[in-house]
Amino acid sequence: MKEAKKLRRASAAGYARGEETKQRIIEAAVELFGEHGFAGASTRDIAARAGVNAPALQYYFENKEGVYRACIEAIADQAWNEFGPAVEHARRVLDANAPVPELIEAFVQILEIVAGRMFEKANKQSQRMFFAREQAGYEPDSATEIITRRVRRPLNDVGAALIARITGSAPDDPVTLIRMSSLFGQFMIFHTARRSMLTLLQWNEFDDARVALLKATINAQTRALLEQWSREREAKQAKRKPSRAARRRGAGVMRCAGRACSWHRDVRAGAGCRTFSRMELALRDTRAYRAARSRSRSRSRSRSRSRSRSRSRSRSRSRSRTIR
């Protein structure tokens, strides 16, 4: 698609009127593109819906491609005005290495805005169909390129970064991206399959009270999932760490007692005299070491008793010689 023609500058007196006319054309075009698609909506129909003549449309946008691009740019502007502050807040939270509860709240804040945009009164059926056609690939690629570059990519990048920090995974890990997409997509079915969901819930419309119920339910579900994933990360990290007692003993480096070292004799036979590593010190807490240590102590006691008996016999012989 060709680049849109640059909008011409209106005179100071007619500037406000010109902006109002352009806005009417864009709103009418979004409705018609949503109802009939890019191929089915004509510039004549758009001009008639907006209440202007066809030359006025050409004056501001040059052609239908220019109108379509202006629609996407306007939607992207509106979306970023809402998402921008939440995305910037999430970036600050990430940069500050904030704890998990703050990361979760930053993600839920973005999810709240997703829900708000889907259920706002101004979001008519035509706009929902506009995006449904764009997602299905029926519309010009310029729509996807603009909305991705200006809204979706920054939103997805910060969402993936939050999930990655919470779960201890990489931002580009497929599991991270699937989790992020599934959480962001929780409201999507109520947006694209509106009629089916109203029928299922036996509601006539999504009024304020019902939207509040949807938001509260999905936000609680999101927090529960994020907290569960965080606990799973902590459990994995705990498995990789030695016990507290082992860490205390491993604070320094110990040297074994050479040939008399029960560790080398009973557990690490043939290792010889050398410095204990932290891992070896951590292994001292294992059952195998305790069993080996118990056997070593038993043998030490036996040798001690044998030496004691030998000394006792030696003393007895010495006394016997003295008496003679």
Sine and cosine of phi, psi and omega as CSV:
sin_phi,cos_phi,sin_psi,cos_psi,sin_omega,cos_omega
0.00,0.00,0.64,-0.77,0.01,-1.00
-0.95,0.31,0.41,-0.91,0.08,-1.00
-0.90,0.44,0.58,-0.81,0.02,-1.00
-0.92,0.39,0.55,-0.84,0.05,-1.00
-0.92,0.40,0.66,-0.75,0.01,-1.00
-0.90,0.44,0.71,-0.71,-0.02,-1.00
-0.91,0.40,0.68,-0.73,-0.05,-1.00
-0.99,0.16,0.53,-0.85,-0.02,-1.00
-0.98,0.21,0.75,-0.67,0.07,-1.00
-1.00,0.02,0.31,-0.95,0.07,-1.00
-0.94,0.35,0.27,-0.96,-0.04,-1.00
-0.86,0.51,-0.63,0.78,-0.05,-1.00
-0.94,0.34,-0.57,0.82,-0.08,-1.00
-0.98,-0.20,0.16,0.99,-0.09,-1.00
-0.89,0.45,-0.76,0.65,-0.05,-1.00
-0.89,0.46,-0.66,0.75,0.00,-1.00
-0.91,0.41,-0.62,0.78,0.02,-1.00
-0.91,0.42,-0.67,0.75,0.03,-1.00
-0.90,0.44,-0.62,0.78,0.02,-1.00
-0.91,0.42,-0.64,0.76,0.02,-1.00
-0.90,0.43,-0.72,0.70,0.03,-1.00
-0.86,0.51,-0.66,0.75,-0.01,-1.00
-0.91,0.42,-0.63,0.78,0.04,-1.00
-0.90,0.44,-0.65,0.76,0.01,-1.00
-0.90,0.43,-0.69,0.73,-0.01,-1.00
-0.89,0.45,-0.70,0.71,0.00,-1.00
-0.89,0.45,-0.68,0.74,0.03,-1.00
-0.91,0.42,-0.62,0.78,-0.01,-1.00
-0.92,0.39,-0.65,0.76,0.03,-1.00
-0.87,0.50,-0.67,0.74,0.01,-1.00
-0.89,0.46,-0.74,0.67,-0.06,-1.00
-0.95,0.31,-0.62,0.79,0.07,-1.00
-0.90,0.44,-0.58,0.81,0.04,-1.00
-0.94,0.35,-0.61,0.79,-0.04,-1.00
-0.97,0.23,-0.65,0.76,-0.16,-0.99
-0.86,-0.51,-0.12,0.99,-0.06,-1.00
0.99,0.14,0.18,-0.98,-0.03,-1.00
-0.89,0.45,-0.67,0.74,-0.05,-1.00
-0.95,0.32,-0.54,0.84,-0.09,-1.00
-1.00,0.08,-0.30,0.95,-0.02,-1.00
-1.00,-0.06,0.78,-0.63,0.01,-1.00
-0.98,-0.22,0.38,-0.93,0.05,-1.00
-0.90,0.44,-0.55,0.84,0.03,-1.00
-0.89,0.45,-0.70,0.72,0.01,-1.00
-0.91,0.42,-0.64,0.77,0.01,-1.00
-0.89,0.45,-0.71,0.71,0.01,-1.00
-0.88,0.47,-0.67,0.74,0.00,-1.00
-0.91,0.42,-0.68,0.73,0.01,-1.00
-0.89,0.45,-0.58,0.82,-0.02,-1.00
-0.99,0.14,-0.20,0.98,-0.01,-1.00
0.97,0.22,0.51,0.86,0.05,-1.00
-0.79,-0.62,0.21,-0.98,0.06,-1.00
-1.00,0.03,0.32,-0.95,-0.07,-1.00
-0.86,0.52,-0.64,0.77,0.03,-1.00
-0.87,0.50,-0.50,0.87,0.03,-1.00
-0.91,0.42,-0.64,0.77,0.03,-1.00
-0.90,0.44,-0.68,0.74,0.02,-1.00
-0.92,0.40,-0.56,0.83,-0.01,-1.00
-0.88,0.47,-0.69,0.73,-0.07,-1.00
-1.00,0.08,-0.57,0.82,-0.17,-0.99
-0.81,-0.58,-0.10,0.99,0.04,-1.00
0.97,0.24,-0.79,0.62,-0.04,-1.00
-0.39,-0.92,-0.08,-1.00,-0.05,-1.00
-0.92,0.40,-0.60,0.80,0.05,-1.00
-0.87,0.49,-0.64,0.77,0.03,-1.00
-0.91,0.42,-0.62,0.78,0.04,-1.00
-0.90,0.44,-0.70,0.71,-0.03,-1.00
-0.88,0.47,-0.70,0.72,0.01,-1.00
-0.90,0.44,-0.63,0.78,0.03,-1.00
-0.90,0.44,-0.58,0.81,0.05,-1.00
-0.89,0.47,-0.72,0.69,-0.01,-1.00
-0.90,0.44,-0.69,0.72,0.00,-1.00
-0.88,0.47,-0.65,0.76,0.00,-1.00
-0.91,0.41,-0.67,0.74,0.02,-1.00
-0.91,0.41,-0.64,0.76,0.02,-1.00
-0.90,0.43,-0.66,0.75,0.05,-1.00
-0.86,0.52,-0.75,0.66,-0.03,-1.00
-0.89,0.46,-0.69,0.73,-0.02,-1.00
-0.90,0.43,-0.70,0.71,-0.06,-1.00
-0.94,0.34,-0.49,0.87,0.09,-1.00
-0.86,0.51,-0.51,0.86,0.00,-1.00
-1.00,0.00,-0.68,0.73,-0.05,-1.00
-0.99,0.17,-0.49,0.87,-0.12,-0.99
-0.78,0.62,-0.80,0.60,-0.02,-1.00
-0.86,0.50,-0.64,0.77,0.00,-1.00
-0.93,0.38,-0.62,0.79,0.02,-1.00
-0.92,0.40,-0.68,0.73,0.02,-1.00
-0.90,0.44,-0.63,0.77,0.06,-1.00
-0.88,0.47,-0.69,0.72,0.01,-1.00
-0.88,0.47,-0.62,0.78,0.03,-1.00
-0.90,0.44,-0.64,0.77,0.03,-1.00
-0.91,0.42,-0.64,0.77,0.03,-1.00
-0.88,0.47,-0.67,0.74,0.02,-1.00
-0.92,0.40,-0.69,0.73,-0.02,-1.00
-0.90,0.44,-0.51,0.86,-0.02,-1.00
-0.99,0.10,0.02,1.00,-0.06,-1.00
0.79,0.61,0.73,0.68,-0.05,-1.00
-0.91,0.41,0.39,-0.92,0.03,-1.00
-0.93,0.38,0.21,-0.98,-0.10,-1.00
-0.85,0.53,-0.69,0.73,0.01,-1.00
-0.83,0.56,-0.62,0.79,0.03,-1.00
-0.94,0.34,-0.59,0.81,0.06,-1.00
-0.90,0.44,-0.66,0.75,0.01,-1.00
-0.90,0.44,-0.69,0.72,-0.01,-1.00
-0.91,0.42,-0.58,0.82,0.05,-1.00
-0.90,0.44,-0.64,0.77,0.03,-1.00
-0.92,0.38,-0.70,0.72,-0.01,-1.00
-0.90,0.44,-0.56,0.83,0.04,-1.00
-0.88,0.48,-0.67,0.74,0.06,-1.00
-0.91,0.42,-0.65,0.76,0.01,-1.00
-0.89,0.46,-0.58,0.81,0.05,-1.00
-0.86,0.50,-0.65,0.76,-0.01,-1.00
-0.94,0.35,-0.61,0.79,0.08,-1.00
-0.84,0.55,-0.73,0.69,0.00,-1.00
-0.91,0.42,-0.68,0.74,0.00,-1.00
-0.86,0.52,-0.66,0.75,0.01,-1.00
-0.93,0.37,-0.56,0.83,-0.04,-1.00
-0.96,0.27,-0.49,0.87,-0.09,-1.00
-0.95,-0.31,0.06,1.00,0.00,-1.00
-0.91,0.41,0.51,-0.86,-0.09,-1.00
-0.88,0.47,-0.56,0.83,-0.07,-1.00
-0.96,0.29,-0.21,0.98,-0.06,-1.00
-0.99,0.12,1.00,0.04,-0.11,-0.99
-0.99,0.17,0.15,-0.99,0.03,-1.00
-0.85,0.53,-0.60,0.80,-0.02,-1.00
-0.89,0.46,-0.63,0.78,0.01,-1.00
-0.94,0.33,-0.58,0.81,0.08,-1.00
-0.89,0.46,-0.65,0.76,0.02,-1.00
-0.94,0.34,-0.53,0.85,0.04,-1.00
-0.84,0.54,-0.75,0.66,-0.01,-1.00
-0.96,0.27,-0.52,0.85,0.04,-1.00
-0.90,0.45,-0.66,0.75,0.04,-1.00
-0.92,0.39,-0.65,0.76,0.00,-1.00
-0.90,0.44,-0.67,0.74,0.00,-1.00
-0.93,0.37,-0.51,0.86,0.01,-1.00
-0.98,0.21,-0.15,0.99,0.03,-1.00
1.00,0.10,0.32,0.95,-0.02,-1.00
-1.00,0.05,-0.22,0.97,-0.12,-0.99
-0.95,-0.31,0.18,-0.98,0.00,-1.00
-0.84,0.54,0.54,-0.84,-0.03,-1.00
-0.90,0.44,-0.36,0.93,-0.03,-1.00
-0.87,0.49,-0.53,0.85,0.00,-1.00
-0.89,0.46,-0.76,0.65,0.00,-1.00
-0.90,0.44,-0.66,0.75,-0.03,-1.00
-0.88,0.47,-0.71,0.70,-0.05,-1.00
-0.93,0.37,-0.77,0.64,-0.08,-1.00
-0.93,0.36,-0.51,0.86,0.05,-1.00
-0.94,0.34,-0.74,0.67,-0.06,-1.00
-0.91,0.42,-0.64,0.77,-0.14,-0.99
-1.00,-0.02,-0.47,0.88,-0.10,-0.99
-0.80,-0.60,-0.84,0.55,-0.18,-0.98
-0.91,0.42,-0.70,0.71,-0.06,-1.00
-0.90,0.43,-0.77,0.64,0.04,-1.00
-0.87,0.50,-0.61,0.79,-0.01,-1.00
-0.92,0.39,-0.71,0.71,0.00,-1.00
-0.92,0.38,-0.61,0.79,0.00,-1.00
-0.88,0.47,-0.73,0.69,-0.04,-1.00
-0.96,0.28,-0.56,0.83,0.06,-1.00
-0.89,0.45,-0.70,0.72,0.03,-1.00
-0.91,0.41,-0.61,0.79,0.02,-1.00
-0.90,0.43,-0.64,0.77,0.03,-1.00
-0.91,0.42,-0.73,0.68,0.01,-1.00
-0.88,0.48,-0.67,0.74,-0.01,-1.00
-0.89,0.46,-0.68,0.74,-0.01,-1.00
-0.92,0.40,-0.63,0.78,-0.02,-1.00
-0.93,0.36,-0.64,0.77,-0.11,-0.99
-0.99,-0.11,-0.16,0.99,-0.02,-1.00
0.97,0.25,0.43,0.90,0.01,-1.00
-0.93,-0.36,-0.01,-1.00,0.02,-1.00
-1.00,0.05,0.56,-0.83,-0.01,-1.00
-0.87,0.49,-0.49,0.87,-0.02,-1.00
-0.99,-0.13,0.15,0.99,0.07,-1.00
-0.92,0.40,0.73,-0.68,0.01,-1.00
-0.81,0.58,-0.59,0.80,0.02,-1.00
-0.90,0.44,-0.66,0.75,0.04,-1.00
-0.87,0.49,-0.73,0.69,-0.04,-1.00
-0.92,0.39,-0.60,0.80,0.05,-1.00
-0.91,0.41,-0.68,0.73,0.02,-1.00
-0.88,0.47,-0.71,0.70,0.00,-1.00
-0.88,0.48,-0.73,0.68,-0.03,-1.00
-0.90,0.44,-0.63,0.78,0.00,-1.00
-0.92,0.39,-0.59,0.80,0.02,-1.00
-0.94,0.33,-0.71,0.71,0.04,-1.00
-0.91,0.42,-0.49,0.87,-0.08,-1.00
-1.00,0.10,0.03,1.00,-0.05,-1.00
-0.88,0.47,-0.56,0.83,0.00,-1.00
-1.00,0.07,-0.23,0.97,-0.17,-0.99
-0.88,0.48,-0.63,0.78,-0.04,-1.00
-0.90,0.44,-0.54,0.84,0.03,-1.00
-0.96,0.28,-0.27,0.96,-0.02,-1.00
-1.00,-0.05,-0.77,0.64,-0.08,-1.00
-1.00,0.07,-0.50,0.87,0.02,-1.00
-0.92,-0.38,0.75,0.66,-0.11,-0.99
-0.83,0.56,-0.75,0.66,-0.07,-1.00
-0.90,0.44,-0.68,0.73,-0.01,-1.00
-0.89,0.46,-0.66,0.75,-0.02,-1.00
-0.94,0.34,-0.60,0.80,0.07,-1.00
-0.89,0.46,-0.65,0.76,0.03,-1.00
-0.90,0.43,-0.70,0.72,0.00,-1.00
-0.88,0.48,-0.69,0.73,-0.04,-1.00
-0.99,0.11,-0.10,0.99,-0.03,-1.00
0.86,0.52,0.70,0.72,0.07,-1.00
-0.93,-0.37,0.42,-0.91,0.07,-1.00
-1.00,0.02,-0.55,0.84,-0.02,-1.00
-0.33,-0.94,0.21,-0.98,0.07,-1.00
-1.00,-0.05,1.00,0.09,0.04,-1.00
-0.99,0.16,0.00,-1.00,-0.11,-0.99
-0.86,0.51,-0.67,0.74,-0.03,-1.00
-0.91,0.41,-0.65,0.76,-0.02,-1.00
-0.95,0.30,-0.61,0.80,0.08,-1.00
-0.89,0.45,-0.64,0.77,0.04,-1.00
-0.88,0.47,-0.63,0.78,0.04,-1.00
-0.90,0.43,-0.69,0.72,0.04,-1.00
-0.87,0.50,-0.73,0.69,-0.02,-1.00
-0.88,0.47,-0.72,0.69,-0.03,-1.00
-0.89,0.47,-0.67,0.74,-0.02,-1.00
-0.91,0.42,-0.74,0.67,-0.06,-1.00
-0.95,0.31,-0.59,0.81,0.05,-1.00
-0.90,0.43,-0.67,0.74,0.04,-1.00
-0.90,0.44,-0.64,0.77,0.03,-1.00
-0.90,0.44,-0.64,0.77,0.01,-1.00
-0.91,0.42,-0.72,0.70,0.02,-1.00
-0.87,0.49,-0.68,0.73,-0.02,-1.00
-0.88,0.48,-0.68,0.73,0.01,-1.00
-0.91,0.41,-0.71,0.70,-0.02,-1.00
-0.90,0.43,-0.65,0.76,0.03,-1.00
-0.91,0.41,-0.63,0.77,0.04,-1.00
-0.89,0.45,-0.70,0.72,0.02,-1.00
-0.90,0.43,-0.57,0.82,0.04,-1.00
-0.92,0.39,-0.66,0.75,0.03,-1.00
-0.90,0.43,-0.61,0.79,0.05,-1.00
-0.89,0.46,-0.64,0.77,0.05,-1.00
-0.89,0.46,-0.70,0.71,0.00,-1.00
-0.90,0.44,-0.61,0.79,0.01,-1.00
-0.91,0.42,-0.65,0.76,0.03,-1.00
-0.90,0.43,-0.66,0.75,0.01,-1.00
-0.91,0.42,-0.61,0.79,-0.01,-1.00
-0.90,0.43,-0.57,0.82,0.01,-1.00
-0.91,0.41,-0.50,0.87,-0.04,-1.00
-1.00,0.10,-0.17,0.99,-0.05,-1.00
-0.99,-0.15,0.58,-0.82,0.11,-0.99
-0.94,0.34,0.25,-0.97,0.01,-1.00
-0.91,0.42,0.24,-0.97,-0.01,-1.00
-0.89,0.47,-0.66,0.76,0.02,-1.00
-0.89,0.45,-0.65,0.76,0.01,-1.00
-0.91,0.41,-0.62,0.79,0.02,-1.00
-0.91,0.42,-0.58,0.81,0.03,-1.00
-0.91,0.41,-0.69,0.72,0.02,-1.00
-0.94,0.33,-0.45,0.89,-0.03,-1.00
-1.00,0.03,0.16,0.99,-0.01,-1.00
-0.90,0.43,-0.53,0.85,0.04,-1.00
-0.88,-0.48,-0.17,-0.99,0.03,-1.00
-0.91,-0.43,0.74,-0.67,-0.02,-1.00
-0.94,-0.34,0.44,-0.90,0.06,-1.00
-0.91,-0.42,0.71,-0.71,-0.04,-1.00
-0.96,0.29,0.13,-0.99,-0.09,-1.00
-0.99,-0.15,0.48,0.88,0.07,-1.00
0.93,0.37,-0.70,-0.71,-0.08,-1.00
-0.91,0.40,-0.40,0.92,-0.01,-1.00
-1.00,0.07,0.03,1.00,-0.07,-1.00
-0.96,0.27,0.90,-0.44,-0.04,-1.00
-0.92,0.40,-0.49,0.87,0.03,-1.00
-0.88,0.47,-0.78,0.62,-0.02,-1.00
-0.93,0.36,-0.56,0.83,-0.06,-1.00
-0.95,0.30,-0.64,0.77,-0.16,-0.99
-0.98,-0.19,-0.54,0.84,-0.09,-1.00
-0.95,-0.32,-0.66,0.76,-0.04,-1.00
-0.91,-0.42,0.80,0.60,-0.12,-0.99
-0.81,0.58,0.75,-0.66,0.06,-1.00
1.00,0.10,0.01,1.00,-0.05,-1.00
-0.96,0.28,-0.41,0.91,0.00,-1.00
0.99,0.17,0.00,-1.00,-0.05,-1.00
-1.00,0.09,0.84,-0.55,0.06,-1.00
-0.35,-0.94,0.04,-1.00,-0.04,-1.00
-0.98,0.18,0.67,-0.74,0.07,-1.00
-0.94,0.34,0.66,-0.75,0.15,-0.99
-1.00,0.00,0.21,-0.98,0.03,-1.00
-0.89,0.47,-0.60,0.80,0.01,-1.00
-0.90,0.43,-0.65,0.76,0.03,-1.00
-0.90,0.44,-0.63,0.78,0.04,-1.00
-0.91,0.42,-0.61,0.79,0.03,-1.00
-0.90,0.43,-0.58,0.82,-0.01,-1.00
-0.93,0.38,-0.26,0.96,0.01,-1.00
-0.89,0.46,-0.32,0.95,0.01,-1.00
-0.99,0.10,-0.10,1.00,-0.09,-1.00
-0.98,0.20,0.31,-0.95,-0.02,-1.00
-0.90,0.43,-0.60,0.80,-0.01,-1.00
-0.88,0.48,-0.66,0.75,0.00,-1.00
-0.92,0.39,-0.67,0.74,-0.03,-1.00
-0.89,0.46,-0.64,0.76,0.03,-1.00
-0.91,0.42,-0.69,0.72,0.01,-1.00
-0.90,0.44,-0.63,0.78,0.01,-1.00
-0.90,0.44,-0.63,0.78,0.03,-1.00
-0.90,0.45,-0.68,0.73,0.04,-1.00
-0.90,0.44,-0.64,0.77,0.00,-1.00
-0.89,0.45,-0.67,0.75,0.00,-1.00
-0.91,0.40,-0.62,0.79,0.03,-1.00
-0.88,0.47,-0.70,0.71,0.02,-1.00
-0.91,0.41,-0.60,0.80,0.02,-1.00
-0.89,0.45,-0.67,0.75,0.03,-1.00
-0.91,0.42,-0.64,0.77,0.03,-1.00
-0.89,0.46,-0.71,0.70,0.02,-1.00
-0.90,0.43,-0.60,0.80,0.02,-1.00
-0.90,0.43,-0.66,0.75,0.02,-1.00
-0.92,0.40,-0.63,0.78,0.02,-1.00
-0.89,0.45,-0.70,0.72,0.02,-1.00
-0.90,0.45,-0.62,0.79,0.01,-1.00
-0.90,0.44,-0.67,0.74,0.03,-1.00
-0.91,0.41,-0.62,0.78,0.02,-1.00
-0.89,0.46,-0.70,0.71,0.02,-1.00
-0.90,0.45,-0.63,0.78,0.00,-1.00
-0.89,0.45,-0.68,0.73,0.03,-1.00
-0.91,0.41,-0.61,0.79,0.02,-1.00
-0.89,0.46,-0.67,0.74,0.01,-1.00
-0.91,0.42,-0.63,0.78,0.01,-1.00
-0.89,0.46,-0.68,0.73,0.01,-1.00
-0.90,0.44,-0.65,0.76,0.01,-1.00
-0.88,0.47,-0.68,0.73,0.00,-1.00
-0.91,0.42,-0.64,0.77,0.00,-1.00
-0.88,0.48,-0.69,0.73,0.01,-1.00
-0.90,0.44,-0.62,0.78,-0.02,-1.00
-0.90,0.43,-0.66,0.75,-0.01,-1.00
-0.90,0.43,-0.64,0.77,0.02,-1.00
-0.92,0.40,0.00,0.00,0.00,0.00
